[in-house]
Amino acid sequence: MALLDIPDEELGRLIKNRVWQIVGVATILNLDIQSMREEEEKLRKRASRISKQQTPREDSTQRTLEGSGHSALVREGKLLRAEDFCRATGITEKKLNKYLAAERIFSVEMAKETYIPAFFLSSLIHRDVFAKVIRRLGVTASGLEKWHFFTTPIADLGGSTPLQRLAIADVTVVAKAASGFAKHKAAKT
């Protein structure tokens, strides 16, 4: 089927789904696409000898003005609205709720909306692997705490994020780190 034969609406949906998958992979690999764009822009400005460059300090000030920073995760496509996630994966809302109840995936609740991490769209990590780690994190961890666990570098993982280690099938070490996270959280409460 040629691209020109696909109706515009369907083509747009296919492109959007692919972009979400790419953002999911970028999250797993801990690529900061925004920083890469900013660095590219700085290099472009230097090359053309434009004097004013955006600094990281200006960027952090802008983020502070925008609020807690979690809304940036939504804007960057790292967290998807539940209905967008369903469309991208081709599952029903009922199936999504089953996955959530079975702790195969998790959601992040913000501003009375349900969001699903885009990294679940990637084929780099199987959902069964995610389920094993999510269950180790326990039910007391919020969705946002689980998000931070998966996306934050951990010293015990050699400075890698759990997502990076799962992408290379290092499940045992990540599951152990998840258990440690859950124990630490339980000790604090």
Secondary structure, 3 states (H helix, E strand, C coil): CCHHHCCHHHHHHHHHHHHHHHHHHHHHCCCCHHHHHHHHHHHHHHHCCCCCCCCHHHHHHHHHHHCCCHHHHHHCCCEEEHHHHHHHHCCCHHHHHHHHHCCCCCCEEECCEEEEEHHHHCCCCCHHHHHHHHHHHCCCCCHHHHHHHHHCCEHHHCCECHHHHHHCCCHHHHHHHHHHHHHHHHHHC
